[in-house]
Amino acid sequence: MDAEFYAHLIDRVSDGVYFVSTDRRITYWSAGAVDVTGYTADAVVGRSCAEGILRHVNDAGRQVCLHGCPLAGVMKDGRPREARMYLHHRDGHRVPVTIRGEAIRDASGQIVGAAEVFTPRGAARDRQDARAHDDPSLDPVVGITSRRFGELKLAPLVAAVADGAATLGVLFLDVDHFKQVNDRYGHRTGDAVLRMVGLSISGALRGDDAAIRWGGEEFVVLLPGVGASDVEVVAERVRMLVENSWLRVGDAELRVTVSVGATMARPTEAALDLVDRADRLMYESKRDGRNCVTADSGRLVSTAERPLVGDGLPWEMPGRCDVDGFGSGPGLDAAEVSSG
């Protein structure tokens, strides 16, 4: 069996698959990788995925291209790795995936590269199914739950809180300086930005959560069954993923941020009063400088790393370095990676 046969076989797999050489240059890109990321093979083969392509980040906002790259670790010690990451889609948003890395060896057993398989998880897979079936509950512009259906979801969740049967966290988000996007790039690009933001928000959530386009550049997130600390974790993750999303407009990277309000539902309040309270917390984030989260406990302090900007290799950027030396450092934490 030759390489062409194996390539044809891999192309029939729905998960994304790609190979890299020891200098982290992409040598193979499967049909599944095109479906998951939106990038064609012609656009990425010969480049590093760190060159403004996938640029994985983890839940904590670590820039994995700089330290903790699973494929770099695989090529260093030959041990397979698995991790939960968020990759960048060609349309701008972040996609939650589980990635698995394996070493590629030549006939003598020498490591000559690595292979990565990435599988969409959680809301990303659910969203693909909903779009395939033309789900009428989705906002036609953004592709997440519309306000009409969002209010229908909210009502029974608030009733369950009033009955003492459940808890509910709510986030209210507003895109910062969105009018400037429309004024400079036009409403068509503005819609693409809203779609990027909405899908990145959705990618941060569990299957039972709901991301809702509330109106204009405003979004609401419903988090049933969580506690106050969980709400804060999700709120910061959402903020971080939006900050790490970008849309290619000509030669420029179009990026936006969101201001977030995060709160827990109270048994005695109506649904819209709950949303209004989350909205007021969001405006506190606006007053505090935007691109931050204000929760019931106050403004949250982010520990996420700064986003990588531009198409260059991250470890060659001014003020940046590959602190793991392509995986020679401590790598990913035990909670993030399992080695076999």
C-alpha positions in Angstrom: 0.0 0.0 0.0 1.4 3.4 -1.0 1.2 6.9 0.5 -1.6 7.9 -1.9 -3.8 5.0 -0.5 -3.2 6.1 3.1 -3.9 9.8 2.2 -7.2 8.8 0.5 -8.1 6.7 3.6 -7.4 9.6 6.0 -9.4 12.0 3.9 -12.5 9.9 4.6 -12.2 10.6 8.3 -14.3 13.5 9.6 -11.8 14.6 12.2 -9.0 16.9 11.2 -5.6 15.3 10.6 -2.3 17.0 9.7 1.4 16.1 9.7 4.4 18.3 10.5 8.1 18.0 10.0 10.5 18.5 12.9 10.6 22.2 12.2 6.8 22.3 12.7 6.0 22.9 9.0 2.8 21.3 7.8 3.4 18.5 5.3 -0.1 17.0 5.0 -3.6 18.5 5.6 -6.6 16.2 5.4 -10.1 16.9 4.0 -11.4 16.7 7.6 -8.9 19.4 8.6 -10.5 21.6 5.9 -14.0 21.0 7.2 -13.0 21.7 10.9 -10.9 24.8 10.3 -12.0 26.3 7.0 -8.3 26.3 5.8 -7.5 24.5 2.5 -4.4 22.5 2.1 -3.0 25.0 -0.4 -3.3 27.7 2.2 -1.3 25.9 4.9 1.0 23.2 3.6 4.6 24.4 3.9 3.7 26.8 6.7 3.7 26.4 10.5 0.3 26.2 12.2 1.7 28.9 14.5 2.0 31.4 11.6 -1.4 33.0 12.0 -3.3 29.7 11.2 -4.4 27.4 14.1 -2.6 29.1 17.0 -3.9 26.9 19.7 -4.8 28.3 23.1 -6.0 26.4 26.2 -8.7 27.1 28.7 -6.4 29.3 30.8 -5.4 31.5 27.8 -1.9 30.0 27.4 -0.4 30.7 23.9 0.5 27.0 23.2 2.6 28.0 20.2 5.1 29.6 22.6 5.1 27.0 25.3 3.6 23.6 25.7 3.1 22.7 22.0 2.0 19.0 22.2 3.5 18.2 18.8 6.9 19.8 19.8 6.8 17.6 22.9 5.9 14.5 20.9 8.9 15.1 18.5 11.2 15.5 21.5 10.4 12.4 23.5 8.3 10.3 21.1 5.4 9.9 23.6 1.8 10.5 22.4 -0.1 13.4 23.9 -3.7 14.4 24.2 -5.0 17.8 25.2 -8.1 20.0 25.1 -7.5 23.2 23.0 -9.2 25.9 21.0 -8.0 26.4 17.4 -8.5 29.4 15.2 -11.0 28.9 12.3 -10.5 30.7 9.0 -13.7 32.6 9.6 -12.2 34.1 12.8 -13.8 32.2 15.7 -12.3 29.7 18.1 -13.3 26.0 17.8 -13.0 23.7 20.9 -11.2 20.5 20.0 -9.5 17.5 21.6 -6.2 17.0 19.9 -4.0 13.9 19.9 -0.4 13.9 18.8 1.8 10.9 17.7 5.4 10.8 16.5 6.1 9.9 12.9 9.2 7.8 12.5 11.3 6.6 9.5 12.3 3.0 8.8 15.2 3.3 11.3 12.9 4.5 14.1 14.1 8.1 14.0 11.5 10.7 14.7 11.0 12.8 11.5 7.8 14.6 12.4 4.5 14.3 14.1 0.8 13.8 13.3 -2.1 15.6 15.0 -5.7 14.5 15.0 -8.2 17.1 16.2 -11.9 16.4 17.0 -14.5 19.1 17.6 -16.1 18.8 21.0 -19.1 20.1 22.9 -21.0 23.0 21.4 -18.9 23.0 18.3 -20.2 19.6 17.2 -23.8 20.4 18.3 -23.6 23.6 16.2 -22.6 21.7 13.1 -25.5 19.4 13.6 -28.0 22.3 14.1 -26.7 24.1 11.0 -27.0 20.9 8.9 -30.7 20.7 9.8 -31.4 24.4 9.3 -32.4 24.8 12.9 -35.0 27.6 13.1 -34.0 28.6 16.6 -30.7 30.0 15.4 -30.1 33.7 14.6 -29.7 33.9 10.8 -26.7 36.2 11.0 -24.7 34.9 13.9 -25.6 31.2 13.9 -26.4 30.9 17.6 -29.7 30.9 19.5 -31.9 33.9 18.6 -33.4 36.1 21.3 -36.9 34.7 20.7 -35.9 31.2 21.5 -33.4 32.4 24.1 -36.2 33.9 26.1 -38.1 30.6 25.8 -35.1 28.8 27.3 -34.7 31.4 30.0 -38.2 31.2 31.5 -38.1 27.6 32.8 -34.6 28.0 34.1 -35.6 31.0 36.2 -38.7 29.1 37.4 -36.5 26.2 38.5 -34.4 28.7 40.5 -37.5 30.1 42.1 -38.6 26.6 43.1 -35.2 25.9 44.7 -34.7 23.0 42.2 -31.7 24.4 40.3 -29.1 27.2 40.0 -28.5 29.4 37.0 -25.6 31.7 36.0 -26.1 34.4 33.4 -23.5 36.4 31.4 -24.3 39.6 29.5 -21.7 40.6 26.9 -21.3 43.6 24.6 -18.8 44.0 21.8 -16.5 46.9 22.6 -16.4 49.8 20.1 -18.5 47.9 17.6 -19.8 51.1 15.9 -16.2 51.7 14.8 -16.2 48.3 13.0 -19.3 49.1 11.1 -18.2 52.7 10.2 -14.8 51.6 9.0 -15.5 48.2 7.3 -19.2 48.3 6.6 -22.2 46.3 7.9 -21.3 43.1 5.9 -18.0 42.9 7.7 -19.7 43.9 10.9 -22.0 40.9 10.6 -19.0 38.6 10.1 -17.5 40.0 13.3 -20.7 39.3 15.2 -20.7 35.8 13.8 -17.0 35.4 14.9 -17.8 36.6 18.4 -21.0 34.5 18.8 -19.4 31.3 17.7 -16.4 31.9 19.9 -18.7 32.4 22.8 -20.6 29.2 21.9 -17.3 27.3 21.7 -16.6 28.1 25.4 -19.7 26.4 26.7 -21.0 23.0 27.7 -23.8 21.2 25.8 -26.5 22.3 28.2 -25.5 26.0 28.1 -26.9 28.5 25.7 -25.3 31.4 23.8 -28.0 33.9 22.7 -27.7 36.8 20.4 -29.8 39.3 22.5 -29.8 42.2 20.0 -27.3 44.1 17.9 -23.8 43.5 19.4 -25.2 42.2 22.7 -25.1 38.5 23.8 -26.5 36.6 26.7 -25.2 33.3 28.0 -27.3 30.9 30.2 -25.4 28.5 32.5 -27.8 26.1 34.2 -26.7 24.1 37.2 -23.5 26.1 38.1 -22.2 27.9 41.1 -20.8 31.5 41.4 -17.1 30.3 40.9 -18.1 28.4 37.8 -19.8 31.4 36.3 -16.6 33.5 36.8 -14.5 30.8 35.1 -16.7 30.6 32.1 -17.0 34.4 31.8 -13.2 34.8 31.7 -12.9 31.9 29.2 -15.4 33.6 26.9 -13.7 36.9 27.2 -10.3 35.3 26.5 -11.5 33.4 23.5 -13.1 36.5 21.9 -9.8 38.4 22.5 -7.9 35.6 20.7 -10.2 35.5 17.7 -9.6 37.5 14.5 -11.0 38.0 11.1 -8.8 38.5 8.0 -9.8 41.6 6.1 -7.4 42.1 3.2 -4.0 42.3 4.8 -5.3 43.3 8.2 -6.4 41.3 11.2 -9.7 42.6 12.5 -10.0 41.9 16.3 -12.5 43.0 18.9 -13.0 42.5 22.6 -16.1 42.1 24.8 -17.1 43.6 28.1 -18.8 41.0 30.4 -21.2 41.0 33.3 -21.6 37.8 35.2 -24.2 37.0 37.9 -26.2 34.2 39.6 -30.0 34.1 39.4 -31.9 34.9 42.6 -35.1 33.0 43.5 -37.2 36.2 43.9 -36.5 37.9 40.6 -38.1 37.8 37.2 -36.2 36.7 34.1 -35.7 40.1 32.5 -34.7 41.6 35.9 -32.0 39.0 36.0 -30.8 39.9 32.6 -30.9 43.6 33.4 -28.7 43.0 36.5 -26.1 41.1 34.3 -26.4 44.1 31.9 -25.5 46.6 34.7 -22.5 44.5 35.7 -21.4 44.6 32.0 -21.5 48.4 32.0 -19.3 48.3 35.1 -16.8 46.5 32.9 -17.2 49.2 30.3 -16.4 51.9 32.8 -13.4 49.9 34.1 -11.8 50.0 30.6 -13.6 47.3 28.6 -12.3 43.8 27.8 -12.9 42.6 31.3 -15.4 40.7 33.5 -17.4 42.1 36.4 -19.1 39.5 38.5 -21.2 39.7 41.7 -17.9 39.6 43.6 -16.4 42.5 41.6 -14.0 42.9 38.7 -12.1 39.7 37.9 -8.3 39.8 37.4 -7.3 37.9 34.2 -4.2 35.6 34.2 -4.5 34.9 30.4 -1.5 35.7 28.2 -1.6 38.4 25.6 -2.9 37.3 22.2 -0.4 36.7 19.4 -0.9 39.3 16.6 0.4 39.0 13.1 1.4 36.2 10.8 5.0 35.7 11.9 6.4 32.8 13.8 5.5 33.7 17.5 8.9 32.8 18.9 10.5 35.3 16.4 8.2 38.2 17.5 9.7 41.1 19.5 9.4 40.4 23.2 8.4 36.8 22.7 10.3 33.6 23.0 9.6 29.9 22.7 10.2 29.3 26.4 9.8 25.5 26.1 12.4 25.3 23.3 9.9 23.3 21.1 8.8 21.3 24.1 12.0 21.0 26.1 10.6 22.8 29.1 7.8 21.7 31.5 5.3 21.4 28.7 1.6 21.2 29.5 0.3 20.6 33.0 -0.9 17.2 34.0 -4.5 18.4 33.9 -4.1 19.4 30.2 -2.2 16.6 28.7 -2.0 12.8 29.1 1.0 10.9 27.7 0.9 7.3 26.8 
